């Protein structure tokens, strides 16, 4: 064992580690199998946190280590700090977007300057050397998996502002806990050539989804159709909705007047604040990929997809369906 004291773990060894972890073997057993010191195995797994048995990835661990030794002199923040690096990589492995990673880390480590990163810095790290072995793997973990990233175009002027909007900062803290039904997140999915759209609203606790047929993208049509759809629900399911800063929500007061629901607005460029809705839009895109003309999609087809999503078991709610969760809530109504 002494002859291997200073040798780095190989990809083959890491694959064995991953396999033995899935078989629920102890760190001591893994160390003995590989003829390694237990401390070596412990250090390797400690980087992945408490849930290393579920989250450890041999490939990511190997390429992260290789990147560390190859780029010691040219290191960004993610490369410099192991704890930050593995938080970001674990987020990517869990199919989180850089926006969701950057947002969640602020909540989990509010007073730790090391554990603070913008989504743009995460993207820069991923695309630093897009042809590099590690970067190729990181790009494949992104939702869109683009090999190149176009720079964000700056908008001219201040743009249109929504009058009387209430910031998500003023939203009651208990809504974040998802312990109460009736709090929703809303958005639009835009069709081909930005000439059509559908509305999507997702309940935060149950993940119950509403898909709304729209004749136009203007604020009047959206307020009308969102209100109509929401008013089909039992009153206990109509408490609040969180939306982004899209000008299509300019008539949000009409929705509040028609439904009694309070409307809160997320911060600009903070899609992670409506993560449930963003993830659901990704599921809907499986049925209506980018380039779909929603003017040609019937309301009947939208309802069919809505039913599929609401009758689909979800791990995050204990493999119940969103519909079952809502129906269960009705049992407690006096």
C-alpha positions as protocol buffer text, in pm:
chain_id: "A"
residue {
  index: 1
  type: UNK
  ca { x: 0 y: 0 z: 0 }
}
residue {
  index: 2
  type: UNK
  ca { x: 292 y: 233 z: 71 }
}
residue {
  index: 3
  type: UNK
  ca { x: 403 y: 227 z: -295 }
}
residue {
  index: 4
  type: UNK
  ca { x: 71 y: 385 z: -393 }
}
residue {
  index: 5
  type: UNK
  ca { x: 68 y: 643 z: -118 }
}
residue {
  index: 6
  type: UNK
  ca { x: 99 y: 946 z: -342 }
}
residue {
  index: 7
  type: UNK
  ca { x: -67 y: 812 z: -655 }
}
residue {
  index: 8
  type: UNK
  ca { x: -387 y: 983 z: -766 }
}
residue {
  index: 9
  type: UNK
  ca { x: -705 y: 781 z: -799 }
}
residue {
  index: 10
  type: UNK
  ca { x: -759 y: 659 z: -1156 }
}
residue {
  index: 11
  type: UNK
  ca { x: -1085 y: 664 z: -1350 }
}
residue {
  index: 12
  type: UNK
  ca { x: -1102 y: 284 z: -1317 }
}
residue {
  index: 13
  type: UNK
  ca { x: -1070 y: 309 z: -939 }
}
residue {
  index: 14
  type: UNK
  ca { x: -1337 y: 576 z: -924 }
}
residue {
  index: 15
  type: UNK
  ca { x: -1574 y: 356 z: -1128 }
}
residue {
  index: 16
  type: UNK
  ca { x: -1516 y: 78 z: -873 }
}
residue {
  index: 17
  type: UNK
  ca { x: -1587 y: 326 z: -592 }
}
residue {
  index: 18
  type: UNK
  ca { x: -1914 y: 431 z: -759 }
}
residue {
  index: 19
  type: UNK
  ca { x: -2016 y: 65 z: -809 }
}
residue {
  index: 20
  type: UNK
  ca { x: -1936 y: -37 z: -451 }
}
residue {
  index: 21
  type: UNK
  ca { x: -2122 y: 265 z: -313 }
}
residue {
  index: 22
  type: UNK
  ca { x: -2434 y: 162 z: -503 }
}
residue {
  index: 23
  type: UNK
  ca { x: -2397 y: -184 z: -346 }
}
residue {
  index: 24
  type: UNK
  ca { x: -2401 y: -8 z: -4 }
}
residue {
  index: 25
  type: UNK
  ca { x: -2045 y: -109 z: 90 }
}
residue {
  index: 26
  type: UNK
  ca { x: -1855 y: 80 z: 360 }
}
residue {
  index: 27
  type: UNK
  ca { x: -1560 y: 314 z: 302 }
}
residue {
  index: 28
  type: UNK
  ca { x: -1334 y: 64 z: 480 }
}
residue {
  index: 29
  type: UNK
  ca { x: -1442 y: -213 z: 244 }
}
residue {
  index: 30
  type: UNK
  ca { x: -1382 y: 10 z: -61 }
}
residue {
  index: 31
  type: UNK
  ca { x: -1036 y: 107 z: 68 }
}
residue {
  index: 32
  type: UNK
  ca { x: -946 y: -258 z: 124 }
}
residue {
  index: 33
  type: UNK
  ca { x: -1073 y: -360 z: -221 }
}
residue {
  index: 34
  type: UNK
  ca { x: -861 y: -92 z: -389 }
}
residue {
  index: 35
  type: UNK
  ca { x: -563 y: -137 z: -157 }
}
residue {
  index: 36
  type: UNK
  ca { x: -594 y: 228 z: -65 }
}
residue {
  index: 37
  type: UNK
  ca { x: -583 y: 411 z: 265 }
}
residue {
  index: 38
  type: UNK
  ca { x: -928 y: 470 z: 412 }
}
residue {
  index: 39
  type: UNK
  ca { x: -843 y: 842 z: 438 }
}
residue {
  index: 40
  type: UNK
  ca { x: -795 y: 853 z: 59 }
}
residue {
  index: 41
  type: UNK
  ca { x: -1145 y: 717 z: 4 }
}
residue {
  index: 42
  type: UNK
  ca { x: -1288 y: 943 z: 275 }
}
residue {
  index: 43
  type: UNK
  ca { x: -1135 y: 1256 z: 116 }
}
residue {
  index: 44
  type: UNK
  ca { x: -1266 y: 1154 z: -225 }
}
residue {
  index: 45
  type: UNK
  ca { x: -1622 y: 1109 z: -97 }
}
residue {
  index: 46
  type: UNK
  ca { x: -1624 y: 1400 z: 147 }
}
residue {
  index: 47
  type: UNK
  ca { x: -1627 y: 1642 z: -147 }
}
residue {
  index: 48
  type: UNK
  ca { x: -1975 y: 1517 z: -242 }
}
residue {
  index: 49
  type: UNK
  ca { x: -2139 y: 1592 z: 93 }
}
residue {
  index: 50
  type: UNK
  ca { x: -2366 y: 1373 z: 302 }
}
residue {
  index: 51
  type: UNK
  ca { x: -2548 y: 1220 z: 5 }
}
residue {
  index: 52
  type: UNK
  ca { x: -2233 y: 1092 z: -164 }
}
residue {
  index: 53
  type: UNK
  ca { x: -2379 y: 741 z: -203 }
}
residue {
  index: 54
  type: UNK
  ca { x: -2652 y: 871 z: -433 }
}
residue {
  index: 55
  type: UNK
  ca { x: -2462 y: 1156 z: -598 }
}
residue {
  index: 56
  type: UNK
  ca { x: -2105 y: 1031 z: -650 }
}
residue {
  index: 57
  type: UNK
  ca { x: -2013 y: 1020 z: -1020 }
}
residue {
  index: 58
  type: UNK
  ca { x: -1685 y: 855 z: -1121 }
}
residue {
  index: 59
  type: UNK
  ca { x: -1658 y: 1051 z: -1445 }
}
residue {
  index: 60
  type: UNK
  ca { x: -1724 y: 1392 z: -1291 }
}
residue {
  index: 61
  type: UNK
  ca { x: -1487 y: 1320 z: -1000 }
}
residue {
  index: 62
  type: UNK
  ca { x: -1210 y: 1209 z: -1238 }
}
residue {
  index: 63
  type: UNK
  ca { x: -1239 y: 1500 z: -1478 }
}
residue {
  index: 64
  type: UNK
  ca { x: -1272 y: 1751 z: -1193 }
}
residue {
  index: 65
  type: UNK
  ca { x: -949 y: 1620 z: -1041 }
}
residue {
  index: 66
  type: UNK
  ca { x: -774 y: 1622 z: -1379 }
}
residue {
  index: 67
  type: UNK
  ca { x: -891 y: 1979 z: -1444 }
}
residue {
  index: 68
  type: UNK
  ca { x: -756 y: 2083 z: -1104 }
}
residue {
  index: 69
  type: UNK
  ca { x: -403 y: 1961 z: -1180 }
}
residue {
  index: 70
  type: UNK
  ca { x: -397 y: 2085 z: -1540 }
}
residue {
  index: 71
  type: UNK
  ca { x: -517 y: 2438 z: -1462 }
}
residue {
  index: 72
  type: UNK
  ca { x: -352 y: 2533 z: -1133 }
}
residue {
  index: 73
  type: UNK
  ca { x: -216 y: 2859 z: -1280 }
}
residue {
  index: 74
  type: UNK
  ca { x: -533 y: 2969 z: -1458 }
}
residue {
  index: 75
  type: UNK
  ca { x: -815 y: 2913 z: -1215 }
}
residue {
  index: 76
  type: UNK
  ca { x: -1155 y: 3074 z: -1175 }
}
residue {
  index: 77
  type: UNK
  ca { x: -1353 y: 3073 z: -852 }
}
residue {
  index: 78
  type: UNK
  ca { x: -1522 y: 2738 z: -921 }
}
residue {
  index: 79
  type: UNK
  ca { x: -1189 y: 2572 z: -995 }
}
residue {
  index: 80
  type: UNK
  ca { x: -1027 y: 2728 z: -689 }
}
residue {
  index: 81
  type: UNK
  ca { x: -1273 y: 2623 z: -423 }
}
residue {
  index: 82
  type: UNK
  ca { x: -1360 y: 2253 z: -395 }
}
residue {
  index: 83
  type: UNK
  ca { x: -1675 y: 2305 z: -193 }
}
residue {
  index: 84
  type: UNK
  ca { x: -1814 y: 2550 z: -447 }
}
residue {
  index: 85
  type: UNK
  ca { x: -1705 y: 2334 z: -741 }
}
residue {
  index: 86
  type: UNK
  ca { x: -1878 y: 2023 z: -616 }
}
residue {
  index: 87
  type: UNK
  ca { x: -2196 y: 2215 z: -528 }
}
residue {
  index: 88
  type: UNK
  ca { x: -2210 y: 2344 z: -886 }
}
residue {
  index: 89
  type: UNK
  ca { x: -2131 y: 2003 z: -1037 }
}
residue {
  index: 90
  type: UNK
  ca { x: -2388 y: 1828 z: -819 }
}
residue {
  index: 91
  type: UNK
  ca { x: -2646 y: 2084 z: -929 }
}
residue {
  index: 92
  type: UNK
  ca { x: -2566 y: 2017 z: -1294 }
}
residue {
  index: 93
  type: UNK
  ca { x: -2587 y: 1641 z: -1236 }
}
residue {
  index: 94
  type: UNK
  ca { x: -2934 y: 1697 z: -1088 }
}
residue {
  index: 95
  type: UNK
  ca { x: -3030 y: 1882 z: -1410 }
}
residue {
  index: 96
  type: UNK
  ca { x: -3045 y: 2223 z: -1241 }
}
residue {
  index: 97
  type: UNK
  ca { x: -2981 y: 2525 z: -1459 }
}
residue {
  index: 98
  type: UNK
  ca { x: -2695 y: 2764 z: -1371 }
}
residue {
  index: 99
  type: UNK
  ca { x: -2962 y: 3016 z: -1265 }
}
residue {
  index: 100
  type: UNK
  ca { x: -3113 y: 2765 z: -1023 }
}
residue {
  index: 101
  type: UNK
  ca { x: -2771 y: 2674 z: -884 }
}
residue {
  index: 102
  type: UNK
  ca { x: -2671 y: 3038 z: -833 }
}
residue {
  index: 103
  type: UNK
  ca { x: -3004 y: 3116 z: -669 }
}
residue {
  index: 104
  type: UNK
  ca { x: -3016 y: 2817 z: -436 }
}
residue {
  index: 105
  type: UNK
  ca { x: -2658 y: 2863 z: -315 }
}
residue {
  index: 106
  type: UNK
  ca { x: -2745 y: 3216 z: -195 }
}
residue {
  index: 107
  type: UNK
  ca { x: -3021 y: 3072 z: 20 }
}
residue {
  index: 108
  type: UNK
  ca { x: -2816 y: 2781 z: 158 }
}
residue {
  index: 109
  type: UNK
  ca { x: -2497 y: 2985 z: 225 }
}
residue {
  index: 110
  type: UNK
  ca { x: -2617 y: 3346 z: 276 }
}
residue {
  index: 111
  type: UNK
  ca { x: -2307 y: 3462 z: 467 }
}
residue {
  index: 112
  type: UNK
  ca { x: -2031 y: 3264 z: 298 }
}
residue {
  index: 113
  type: UNK
  ca { x: -1845 y: 3473 z: 36 }
}
residue {
  index: 114
  type: UNK
  ca { x: -1678 y: 3162 z: -105 }
}
residue {
  index: 115
  type: UNK
  ca { x: -2015 y: 2996 z: -164 }
}
residue {
  index: 116
  type: UNK
  ca { x: -2142 y: 3280 z: -378 }
}
residue {
  index: 117
  type: UNK
  ca { x: -2149 y: 3268 z: -757 }
}
residue {
  index: 118
  type: UNK
  ca { x: -2348 y: 3425 z: -1039 }
}
residue {
  index: 119
  type: UNK
  ca { x: -2507 y: 3215 z: -1311 }
}
residue {
  index: 120
  type: UNK
  ca { x: -2290 y: 3396 z: -1566 }
}
residue {
  index: 121
  type: UNK
  ca { x: -1975 y: 3283 z: -1381 }
}
residue {
  index: 122
  type: UNK
  ca { x: -2103 y: 2924 z: -1392 }
}
residue {
  index: 123
  type: UNK
  ca { x: -2161 y: 2952 z: -1767 }
}
residue {
  index: 124
  type: UNK
  ca { x: -1813 y: 3100 z: -1815 }
}
residue {
  index: 125
  type: UNK
  ca { x: -1662 y: 2808 z: -1623 }
}
residue {
  index: 126
  type: UNK
  ca { x: -1852 y: 2555 z: -1835 }
}
residue {
  index: 127
  type: UNK
  ca { x: -1759 y: 2720 z: -2166 }
}
residue {
  index: 128
  type: UNK
  ca { x: -1403 y: 2820 z: -2069 }
}
residue {
  index: 129
  type: UNK
  ca { x: -1256 y: 2552 z: -2297 }
}
residue {
  index: 130
  type: UNK
  ca { x: -1557 y: 2402 z: -2479 }
}
residue {
  index: 131
  type: UNK
  ca { x: -1341 y: 2141 z: -2653 }
}
residue {
  index: 132
  type: UNK
  ca { x: -1184 y: 2020 z: -2327 }
}
residue {
  index: 133
  type: UNK
  ca { x: -1288 y: 1678 z: -2199 }
}
residue {
  index: 134
  type: UNK
  ca { x: -1438 y: 1806 z: -1871 }
}
residue {
  index: 135
  type: UNK
  ca { x: -1615 y: 2097 z: -2036 }
}
residue {
  index: 136
  type: UNK
  ca { x: -1774 y: 1869 z: -2296 }
}
residue {
  index: 137
  type: UNK
  ca { x: -1919 y: 1663 z: -2015 }
}
residue {
  index: 138
  type: UNK
  ca { x: -2045 y: 1972 z: -1830 }
}
residue {
  index: 139
  type: UNK
  ca { x: -2208 y: 2107 z: -2147 }
}
residue {
  index: 140
  type: UNK
  ca { x: -2396 y: 1778 z: -2186 }
}
residue {
  index: 141
  type: UNK
  ca { x: -2543 y: 1832 z: -1838 }
}
residue {
  index: 142
  type: UNK
  ca { x: -2703 y: 2161 z: -1949 }
}
residue {
  index: 143
  type: UNK
  ca { x: -3066 y: 2160 z: -2058 }
}
residue {
  index: 144
  type: UNK
  ca { x: -2992 y: 2289 z: -2410 }
}
residue {
  index: 145
  type: UNK
  ca { x: -2645 y: 2133 z: -2447 }
}
residue {
  index: 146
  type: UNK
  ca { x: -2523 y: 2400 z: -2690 }
}
residue {
  index: 147
  type: UNK
  ca { x: -2154 y: 2368 z: -2779 }
}
residue {
  index: 148
  type: UNK
  ca { x: -2122 y: 2746 z: -2797 }
}
residue {
  index: 149
  type: UNK
  ca { x: -2283 y: 3019 z: -2593 }
}
residue {
  index: 150
  type: UNK
  ca { x: -2385 y: 3346 z: -2747 }
}
residue {
  index: 151
  type: UNK
  ca { x: -2320 y: 3658 z: -2538 }
}
residue {
  index: 152
  type: UNK
  ca { x: -2631 y: 3814 z: -2385 }
}
residue {
  index: 153
  type: UNK
  ca { x: -2750 y: 4116 z: -2580 }
}
residue {
  index: 154
  type: UNK
  ca { x: -2806 y: 4423 z: -2368 }
}
residue {
  index: 155
  type: UNK
  ca { x: -3151 y: 4573 z: -2395 }
}
residue {
  index: 156
  type: UNK
  ca { x: -3179 y: 4935 z: -2493 }
}
residue {
  index: 157
  type: UNK
  ca { x: -3347 y: 5175 z: -2261 }
}
residue {
  index: 158
  type: UNK
  ca { x: -3534 y: 5087 z: -1947 }
}
residue {
  index: 159
  type: UNK
  ca { x: -3811 y: 4896 z: -2124 }
}
residue {
  index: 160
  type: UNK
  ca { x: -4175 y: 4887 z: -2021 }
}
residue {
  index: 161
  type: UNK
  ca { x: -4250 y: 4867 z: -1652 }
}
residue {
  index: 162
  type: UNK
  ca { x: -4542 y: 4694 z: -1485 }
}
residue {
  index: 163
  type: UNK
  ca { x: -4738 y: 4932 z: -1265 }
}
residue {
  index: 164
  type: UNK
  ca { x: -4807 y: 4844 z: -901 }
}
residue {
  index: 165
  type: UNK
  ca { x: -4615 y: 4518 z: -910 }
}
residue {
  index: 166
  type: UNK
  ca { x: -4541 y: 4351 z: -575 }
}
residue {
  index: 167
  type: UNK
  ca { x: -4193 y: 4200 z: -543 }
}
residue {
  index: 168
  type: UNK
  ca { x: -4136 y: 3839 z: -444 }
}
residue {
  index: 169
  type: UNK
  ca { x: -3939 y: 3987 z: -152 }
}
residue {
  index: 170
  type: UNK
  ca { x: -4275 y: 4078 z: 2 }
}
residue {
  index: 171
  type: UNK
  ca { x: -4424 y: 3734 z: -54 }
}
residue {
  index: 172
  type: UNK
  ca { x: -4502 y: 3562 z: 283 }
}
residue {
  index: 173
  type: UNK
  ca { x: -4219 y: 3330 z: 383 }
}
residue {
  index: 174
  type: UNK
  ca { x: -4449 y: 3033 z: 445 }
}
residue {
  index: 175
  type: UNK
  ca { x: -4518 y: 3009 z: 70 }
}
residue {
  index: 176
  type: UNK
  ca { x: -4156 y: 2906 z: 18 }
}
residue {
  index: 177
  type: UNK
  ca { x: -4212 y: 2600 z: 240 }
}
residue {
  index: 178
  type: UNK
  ca { x: -4472 y: 2444 z: 5 }
}
residue {
  index: 179
  type: UNK
  ca { x: -4680 y: 2328 z: 301 }
}
residue {
  index: 180
  type: UNK
  ca { x: -4999 y: 2497 z: 184 }
}
residue {
  index: 181
  type: UNK
  ca { x: -5180 y: 2450 z: -149 }
}
residue {
  index: 182
  type: UNK
  ca { x: -5304 y: 2737 z: -359 }
}
residue {
  index: 183
  type: UNK
  ca { x: -4979 y: 2912 z: -446 }
}
residue {
  index: 184
  type: UNK
  ca { x: -4887 y: 2904 z: -814 }
}
residue {
  index: 185
  type: UNK
  ca { x: -4609 y: 3003 z: -1054 }
}
residue {
  index: 186
  type: UNK
  ca { x: -4694 y: 3133 z: -1401 }
}
residue {
  index: 187
  type: UNK
  ca { x: -4528 y: 3193 z: -1735 }
}
residue {
  index: 188
  type: UNK
  ca { x: -4567 y: 3175 z: -2112 }
}
residue {
  index: 189
  type: UNK
  ca { x: -4418 y: 2928 z: -2360 }
}
residue {
  index: 190
  type: UNK
  ca { x: -4352 y: 3115 z: -2683 }
}
residue {
  index: 191
  type: UNK
  ca { x: -4420 y: 2958 z: -3022 }
}
residue {
  index: 192
  type: UNK
  ca { x: -4248 y: 2978 z: -3361 }
}
residue {
  index: 193
  type: UNK
  ca { x: -4134 y: 3326 z: -3463 }
}
residue {
  index: 194
  type: UNK
  ca { x: -4272 y: 3471 z: -3139 }
}
residue {
  index: 195
  type: UNK
  ca { x: -4613 y: 3477 z: -3310 }
}
residue {
  index: 196
  type: UNK
  ca { x: -4800 y: 3248 z: -3070 }
}
residue {
  index: 197
  type: UNK
  ca { x: -4790 y: 3135 z: -2709 }
}
residue {
  index: 198
  type: UNK
  ca { x: -4958 y: 2926 z: -2442 }
}
residue {
  index: 199
  type: UNK
  ca { x: -4989 y: 3003 z: -2073 }
}
residue {
  index: 200
  type: UNK
  ca { x: -4861 y: 2769 z: -1804 }
}
residue {
  index: 201
  type: UNK
  ca { x: -4946 y: 2783 z: -1434 }
}
residue {
  index: 202
  type: UNK
  ca { x: -4809 y: 2530 z: -1182 }
}
residue {
  index: 203
  type: UNK
  ca { x: -4916 y: 2479 z: -819 }
}
residue {
  index: 204
  type: UNK
  ca { x: -4608 y: 2481 z: -595 }
}
residue {
  index: 205
  type: UNK
  ca { x: -4700 y: 2206 z: -346 }
}
residue {
  index: 206
  type: UNK
  ca { x: -4871 y: 1951 z: -573 }
}
residue {
  index: 207
  type: UNK
  ca { x: -4703 y: 2042 z: -906 }
}
residue {
  index: 208
  type: UNK
  ca { x: -5052 y: 2045 z: -1060 }
}
residue {
  index: 209
  type: UNK
  ca { x: -5033 y: 2211 z: -1402 }
}
residue {
  index: 210
  type: UNK
  ca { x: -5273 y: 2426 z: -1602 }
}
residue {
  index: 211
  type: UNK
  ca { x: -5205 y: 2485 z: -1972 }
}
residue {
  index: 212
  type: UNK
  ca { x: -5394 y: 2776 z: -2125 }
}
residue {
  index: 213
  type: UNK
  ca { x: -5486 y: 2837 z: -2488 }
}
residue {
  index: 214
  type: UNK
  ca { x: -5422 y: 3200 z: -2588 }
}
residue {
  index: 215
  type: UNK
  ca { x: -5545 y: 3386 z: -2894 }
}
residue {
  index: 216
  type: UNK
  ca { x: -5284 y: 3658 z: -2845 }
}
residue {
  index: 217
  type: UNK
  ca { x: -4991 y: 3753 z: -2622 }
}
residue {
  index: 218
  type: UNK
  ca { x: -5129 y: 4087 z: -2505 }
}
residue {
  index: 219
  type: UNK
  ca { x: -5198 y: 4161 z: -2139 }
}
residue {
  index: 220
  type: UNK
  ca { x: -5577 y: 4183 z: -2183 }
}
residue {
  index: 221
  type: UNK
  ca { x: -5605 y: 3833 z: -2335 }
}
residue {
  index: 222
  type: UNK
  ca { x: -5372 y: 3682 z: -2075 }
}
residue {
  index: 223
  type: UNK
  ca { x: -5558 y: 3837 z: -1781 }
}
residue {
  index: 224
  type: UNK
  ca { x: -5887 y: 3714 z: -1925 }
}
residue {
  index: 225
  type: UNK
  ca { x: -5779 y: 3355 z: -1999 }
}
residue {
  index: 226
  type: UNK
  ca { x: -5570 y: 3310 z: -1682 }
}
residue {
  index: 227
  type: UNK
  ca { x: -5867 y: 3428 z: -1475 }
}
residue {
  index: 228
  type: UNK
  ca { x: -6106 y: 3197 z: -1659 }
}
residue {
  index: 229
  type: UNK
  ca { x: -5885 y: 2893 z: -1604 }
}
residue {
  index: 230
  type: UNK
  ca { x: -5811 y: 2969 z: -1239 }
}
residue {
  index: 231
  type: UNK
  ca { x: -6179 y: 3031 z: -1159 }
}
residue {
  index: 232
  type: UNK
  ca { x: -6253 y: 2671 z: -1254 }
}
residue {
  index: 233
  type: UNK
  ca { x: -6068 y: 2567 z: -938 }
}
residue {
  index: 234
  type: UNK
  ca { x: -6197 y: 2527 z: -583 }
}
residue {
  index: 235
  type: UNK
  ca { x: -6143 y: 2853 z: -387 }
}
residue {
  index: 236
  type: UNK
  ca { x: -5891 y: 2683 z: -152 }
}
residue {
  index: 237
  type: UNK
  ca { x: -5657 y: 2651 z: -451 }
}
residue {
  index: 238
  type: UNK
  ca { x: -5663 y: 3023 z: -533 }
}
residue {
  index: 239
  type: UNK
  ca { x: -5429 y: 3215 z: -303 }
}
residue {
  index: 240
  type: UNK
  ca { x: -5131 y: 3358 z: -494 }
}
residue {
  index: 241
  type: UNK
  ca { x: -4930 y: 3343 z: -814 }
}
residue {
  index: 242
  type: UNK
  ca { x: -4564 y: 3433 z: -873 }
}
residue {
  index: 243
  type: UNK
  ca { x: -4475 y: 3556 z: -1222 }
}
residue {
  index: 244
  type: UNK
  ca { x: -4170 y: 3694 z: -1400 }
}
residue {
  index: 245
  type: UNK
  ca { x: -4137 y: 4053 z: -1522 }
}
residue {
  index: 246
  type: UNK
  ca { x: -4293 y: 3997 z: -1863 }
}
residue {
  index: 247
  type: UNK
  ca { x: -4501 y: 4294 z: -1976 }
}
residue {
  index: 248
  type: UNK
  ca { x: -4779 y: 4047 z: -2065 }
}
residue {
  index: 249
  type: UNK
  ca { x: -4869 y: 4059 z: -1694 }
}
residue {
  index: 250
  type: UNK
  ca { x: -4933 y: 4434 z: -1708 }
}
residue {
  index: 251
  type: UNK
  ca { x: -5301 y: 4377 z: -1620 }
}
residue {
  index: 252
  type: UNK
  ca { x: -5221 y: 4164 z: -1316 }
}
residue {
  index: 253
  type: UNK
  ca { x: -5468 y: 4371 z: -1112 }
}
residue {
  index: 254
  type: UNK
  ca { x: -5748 y: 4227 z: -1328 }
}
residue {
  index: 255
  type: UNK
  ca { x: -5645 y: 3873 z: -1233 }
}
residue {
  index: 256
  type: UNK
  ca { x: -5645 y: 3968 z: -866 }
}
residue {
  index: 257
  type: UNK
  ca { x: -5988 y: 4131 z: -905 }
}
residue {
  index: 258
  type: UNK
  ca { x: -6134 y: 3831 z: -1092 }
}
residue {
  index: 259
  type: UNK
  ca { x: -5984 y: 3552 z: -882 }
}
residue {
  index: 260
  type: UNK
  ca { x: -5893 y: 3706 z: -546 }
}
residue {
  index: 261
  type: UNK
  ca { x: -5533 y: 3585 z: -592 }
}
residue {
  index: 262
  type: UNK
  ca { x: -5234 y: 3800 z: -500 }
}
residue {
  index: 263
  type: UNK
  ca { x: -4972 y: 3836 z: -773 }
}
residue {
  index: 264
  type: UNK
  ca { x: -4599 y: 3854 z: -687 }
}
residue {
  index: 265
  type: UNK
  ca { x: -4319 y: 3928 z: -933 }
}
residue {
  index: 266
  type: UNK
  ca { x: -3980 y: 3755 z: -939 }
}
residue {
  index: 267
  type: UNK
  ca { x: -3658 y: 3953 z: -982 }
}
residue {
  index: 268
  type: UNK
  ca { x: -3537 y: 4013 z: -1339 }
}
residue {
  index: 269
  type: UNK
  ca { x: -3328 y: 3726 z: -1480 }
}
residue {
  index: 270
  type: UNK
  ca { x: -3402 y: 3508 z: -1176 }
}
residue {
  index: 271
  type: UNK
  ca { x: -3586 y: 3214 z: -1328 }
}
residue {
  index: 272
  type: UNK
  ca { x: -3480 y: 2998 z: -1034 }
}
residue {
  index: 273
  type: UNK
  ca { x: -3733 y: 3190 z: -823 }
}
residue {
  index: 274
  type: UNK
  ca { x: -3999 y: 3014 z: -1032 }
}
residue {
  index: 275
  type: UNK
  ca { x: -3810 y: 2687 z: -1061 }
}
residue {
  index: 276
  type: UNK
  ca { x: -4122 y: 2467 z: -1046 }
}
residue {
  index: 277
  type: UNK
  ca { x: -4269 y: 2647 z: -1345 }
}
residue {
  index: 278
  type: UNK
  ca { x: -3941 y: 2641 z: -1537 }
}
residue {
  index: 279
  type: UNK
  ca { x: -3906 y: 2265 z: -1487 }
}
residue {
  index: 280
  type: UNK
  ca { x: -4268 y: 2207 z: -1591 }
}
residue {
  index: 281
  type: UNK
  ca { x: -4220 y: 2413 z: -1906 }
}
residue {
  index: 282
  type: UNK
  ca { x: -3935 y: 2176 z: -1990 }
}
residue {
  index: 283
  type: UNK
  ca { x: -4173 y: 1881 z: -1957 }
}
residue {
  index: 284
  type: UNK
  ca { x: -4430 y: 2053 z: -2178 }
}
residue {
  index: 285
  type: UNK
  ca { x: -4162 y: 2118 z: -2440 }
}
residue {
  index: 286
  type: UNK
  ca { x: -4128 y: 1741 z: -2482 }
}
residue {
  index: 287
  type: UNK
  ca { x: -4476 y: 1748 z: -2637 }
}
residue {
  index: 288
  type: UNK
  ca { x: -4442 y: 2087 z: -2807 }
}
residue {
  index: 289
  type: UNK
  ca { x: -4076 y: 2138 z: -2906 }
}
residue {
  index: 290
  type: UNK
  ca { x: -3921 y: 2470 z: -2995 }
}
residue {
  index: 291
  type: UNK
  ca { x: -4062 y: 2593 z: -3325 }
}
residue {
  index: 292
  type: UNK
  ca { x: -4420 y: 2480 z: -3253 }
}
residue {
  index: 293
  type: UNK
  ca { x: -4691 y: 2711 z: -3385 }
}
residue {
  index: 294
  type: UNK
  ca { x: -4940 y: 2718 z: -3097 }
}
residue {
  index: 295
  type: UNK
  ca { x: -5201 y: 2877 z: -3322 }
}
residue {
  index: 296
  type: UNK
  ca { x: -5227 y: 2532 z: -3483 }
}
residue {
  index: 297
  type: UNK
  ca { x: -5251 y: 2345 z: -3152 }
}
residue {
  index: 298
  type: UNK
  ca { x: -5608 y: 2289 z: -3036 }
}
residue {
  index: 299
  type: UNK
  ca { x: -5728 y: 2341 z: -2681 }
}
residue {
  index: 300
  type: UNK
  ca { x: -5821 y: 1972 z: -2680 }
}
residue {
  index: 301
  type: UNK
  ca { x: -5457 y: 1879 z: -2744 }
}
residue {
  index: 302
  type: UNK
  ca { x: -5340 y: 2112 z: -2467 }
}
residue {
  index: 303
  type: UNK
  ca { x: -5585 y: 1956 z: -2222 }
}
residue {
  index: 304
  type: UNK
  ca { x: -5462 y: 1609 z: -2320 }
}
residue {
  index: 305
  type: UNK
  ca { x: -5104 y: 1704 z: -2230 }
}
residue {
  index: 306
  type: UNK
  ca { x: -5226 y: 1873 z: -1912 }
}
residue {
  index: 307
  type: UNK
  ca { x: -5399 y: 1549 z: -1808 }
}
residue {
  index: 308
  type: UNK
  ca { x: -5085 y: 1346 z: -1878 }
}
residue {
  index: 309
  type: UNK
  ca { x: -4873 y: 1571 z: -1657 }
}
residue {
  index: 310
  type: UNK
  ca { x: -5128 y: 1577 z: -1374 }
}
residue {
  index: 311
  type: UNK
  ca { x: -5167 y: 1199 z: -1373 }
}
residue {
  index: 312
  type: UNK
  ca { x: -4795 y: 1128 z: -1381 }
}
residue {
  index: 313
  type: UNK
  ca { x: -4636 y: 998 z: -1056 }
}
residue {
  index: 314
  type: UNK
  ca { x: -4373 y: 1240 z: -929 }
}
residue {
  index: 315
  type: UNK
  ca { x: -4083 y: 1138 z: -705 }
}
residue {
  index: 316
  type: UNK
  ca { x: -4073 y: 1480 z: -540 }
}
residue {
  index: 317
  type: UNK
  ca { x: -4426 y: 1428 z: -398 }
}
residue {
  index: 318
  type: UNK
  ca { x: -4374 y: 1068 z: -290 }
}
residue {
  index: 319
  type: UNK
  ca { x: -4465 y: 917 z: -628 }
}
residue {
  index: 320
  type: UNK
  ca { x: -4820 y: 1046 z: -599 }
}
residue {
  index: 321
  type: UNK
  ca { x: -4968 y: 1230 z: -894 }
}
residue {
  index: 322
  type: UNK
  ca { x: -5035 y: 1605 z: -879 }
}
residue {
  index: 323
  type: UNK
  ca { x: -5405 y: 1529 z: -922 }
}
residue {
  index: 324
  type: UNK
  ca { x: -5402 y: 1293 z: -622 }
}
residue {
  index: 325
  type: UNK
  ca { x: -5234 y: 1556 z: -404 }
}
residue {
  index: 326
  type: UNK
  ca { x: -5501 y: 1817 z: -488 }
}
residue {
  index: 327
  type: UNK
  ca { x: -5786 y: 1569 z: -438 }
}
residue {
  index: 328
  type: UNK
  ca { x: -5639 y: 1475 z: -100 }
}
residue {
  index: 329
  type: UNK
  ca { x: -5640 y: 1843 z: 3 }
}
residue {
  index: 330
  type: UNK
  ca { x: -6014 y: 1864 z: -69 }
}
residue {
  index: 331
  type: UNK
  ca { x: -6079 y: 1595 z: 194 }
}
residue {
  index: 332
  type: UNK
  ca { x: -5972 y: 1840 z: 465 }
}
residue {
  index: 333
  type: UNK
  ca { x: -6214 y: 2112 z: 353 }
}
residue {
  index: 334
  type: UNK
  ca { x: -6499 y: 2147 z: 599 }
}
